[in-house]
Amino acid sequence: MNKSGLFILIILYAAFISLGLPDQAFGVAWPDMRRFFGQPLDAGGVIIFLLAMMSAFTSFGAGWLRKRLSIAAVLIVSTFLTVVGMLGFALSPVWLVLLVAVLPYGLGAGAIDACLNDYVAKNYSSRQMNWLHACWGIGASLGPAIMTVAVTRFNWQKGYVFIAVLQMILLLFFVFTRKMWKETPVSAASAFDSSLPDKFWTPAPLLSAAFFFVYTAAEFSLSVWFYSVMVEEYRISPALAGSVVVAYWCSLMCGRFLVGIVSDRLGNRKVITGGLAVAALGVLLLFSARPFMLFCGVGLAGLGFSGIYPSMMHETPQRFSSRLASVVTGVQAAMAALGVAVLAPLVGIFISQTSLACFLPCALVMISVLALCNWQLNRLT
C-alpha cells in the first residue's frame, strides 16, 4: 500500500468513528431534549423514523449523486449535511425546527454510508472492512459517553455542538485530501447508475437487499426488545439487564476486530455462514434466565453478528459486476436503515400483542431467514 492509500485508510478509520458518534448519543440526550421541547417520551420515535427514512432515501439515490460527483465530492457534501444537522439539533429553539434539522442529518448519513462502503469494498481487504466497521462501534460507544458528560455537566446542546465540531474536522480532512481519493477505472467510468439496472430486478440482488433488511432488524431487536424480556419475563433487575445489553454491543464491536484477523483467510462467505450459526447458538442460550447463560448468549450472538454486515458489504463487488455492485451497495445500505425503522418496530408490536416470550423464537426465525437467503445467494453467485 502506498503512502496516499495508507493516509486515506487512516482517514477512513477516523470517518467511521466519527459517523458512529451521533448514532447512539440521541438515546442519552432524548430525556433532556423532550423536556426542553415539551414532548412525550414516544416522540423520540418520530426522530428515529425520520432519520431512517432520510438515510434510506439517499442510499437509494446514491446513484444520482455518484453519476454527477466524484467520491471525494460526495463525502464532502454528505459530511457537510451531517454538520448542518448536528448544529441544527443543538440550536433548535422549537420542536418543528428540530424536525427540519433531522432532514440534512439523515440525508448526509445515508449518502456517506453507501459511498464509503462501496469505496472500501472495491479498494481494501475484508480485514480492513471489518476493522472499519469496528471503528463505527467505537464511535457508537463514545457518543453516549460524550453526551453523558454534556448532560451532566453542561447541557445536551453542547453535546451536539461537540459532535458537530468533530464532524467539521472530518470535513476538513475530506476537503484537503479530495485529490488523493482513488477512482477505480470502472468506478470512474460507470460510477453509480442513477436508475436501477434491469439486472437488479433478478433474484440475487433482491435476496441481498432482503438479507440486509432482516439482518439489521435482528441485530437491533436483540438489544432493544430482549431487555424487556429480561426485566419483565425473567424478572431480572434493570441493572443486570442493562449490563447484558452492554455486553452484547461490546461483543459485537470487539468481534469485528477478531473477525478482521481471520476474514482474509476464511473468506467473506464462510464468515457470514459461520456467524449466523454462532448467533443462532447464542440466541438458544438466552432461553435460560441464568445470568451466566445470558452473558454467554449475548456474547456469542454479538460475536456471530459482528462480521456479517461488513463481510456482506465487502462481498458485494465479488458477487456482481462493478456497475451493478455499486447500485446494490446503495440499496443494501437503504434496506439496512429500513430494517431498523420498519421491521424491528413490527417485531416489538408483535410481541406486545402476543407475549414477550415470543421474542426469542422470532429472533431464531429471522436468523433462519438470513441463513436461507445466504444459502440461496451463495448458490446464485
Buried (B, 14 or more C-beta within 10 A) or exposed (E): EEEEEEBBBEBBBBBBBBBBBBBBBBEBBBEBBBEBBEBEEEBBEBBBBBBBBBBBBBBBBBBBBBBEBBBBBBBBBBBBBBBBBBBBBBBBEEBEEBBEBBBBBBBBBBBBBBBBBBBBBBBBBBBBBBBBBBBBBBBBBBBBEBBBBBBEEEBBBBBBBBBBEBBBEBBEBBEEBBEEBBBBEBBEEBBBBBEBBEBBEEEBBBBBBBBBBBBBBBBBBBBBBBBBBBBEBBEBEEEBBBBBBEBBBBBBBBBBBBBBEBBBEBBBBBBBBBBBBBBBBBBBBBEEEEBEBBBBBBBBBBBBBBBBBBBBBBBBBEBBBBBBBBBBBBBBBBBBBBBBBBBBBEBBEBBEEEEBEBBBEBBBBBBEBBBEBBEBBBEEB
